[in-house]
C-alpha cells in the first residue's frame, strides 16, 4: 500500500488505515501488507492538526502490485495540484486500485476517475461535491467500492473500509481479530450512512418531527411551506409550530432558514459557484435577500465569508 498524503491531510484517517494493516500482519503472523508514505515534493507533509511527517518519497512510478491510498483533509481543492492529477491519471491507466479517504474523493473526481461511478465523501463536503461533479453518483455511505475506485468518508470510516478489504483479501476471521485489537465492536458496511439519524442529531425522538426535518433537508433548493409540511405529516400548521417550539425552541420557518444558510455556507467555502448561484441553490430568489439573511445569521456577508476562506 502506498499512502499518498495531501497537504493538511486528516491524521485520524491515516492512523486508522495504517494501524489496521499493521494489526493484520501481527495477528496473521505474516507480512500480508507493507506500506510507504509519499507526497508531492517527497520531503515532508503536514496534517490538519499541524504535525509534520517525513515522507518516503515523491510521486514516482509505482510497482505493478502497489495499491494507492489517497489521504485528504482540509482545503482539498488547493491540495489537488496539476502534477497530482497527472500522476493519478497515469496510475489509474496502469490499473492501480485507488482508495480515497476523507475529502480525497474530490481529487479523484477532478481527474474524471469517478465519472459514472458510485462514490462518497465526508458529509460536510457533500453539497459542494454534488455541485462540482454531477456526473458522479454520490452516496451518503461511509465507504463505497466501485471497481478499482474506492472512497471512504473520513474519520472512523477508514477503519471500516480497511476491515472490509482485509476480510476480502484474507478472510472474515482475520478482520474480526483486527477489529478486536482495535476495540472496534461495531463494524459497519457500505450499507451504513455517515451521519447520525435525525432523532439522534437533534436529541429528540419524535417521528413526525424527524419526518418534517427530513423533508426540509431534501428540499433546500425549492423550499416547502410550513403549511404543506404540516399537511404531509397529518398536522395543522399551529400544531407544527408548537412541536418545533417545544423541542427545538424555534419556529419551523426559522429552523428551515438555518438549514438553508448552513448549506449556503458550505457551498461558499467549498465551491467556486457564484454568489447568485449559491443563493438559488439554497432557495433564495434574490442575492440581496440572501445577503440580508446570511448577515443576520452569521454576522458577515456571503462575499466576505468567501474572501475570508479564499
Buried (B, 14 or more C-beta within 10 A) or exposed (E): BBBBBBBBBBBBBBEBBBBBBBBBBEBBEEEBBEBEBBBBEBEEBBBBEEEEBEBEBEBEEBEEEBBBBBBBBBBBBEBBBEEBBEBBEEBBEEEBBBBBBBBBBBBBBBBBBBBEBBBBBBBBBBBBBBBBBEEBBBBEBBBBBBEBBBBBBBBBBBBBBBBBBBBEEBEEEBBBBBBEBBEBEEBBEBEBBBEEEBBEEBEBEBEBBBBBBEBBEEBBEEBBEBEEBBBBBEBEBEEBBEBBEEBBEEBBEBBBBBBBBBBBBBBBBBBEBEBEBBBBBBBBEEBEEBBEBBBEBBEEBBEEBBEEEE
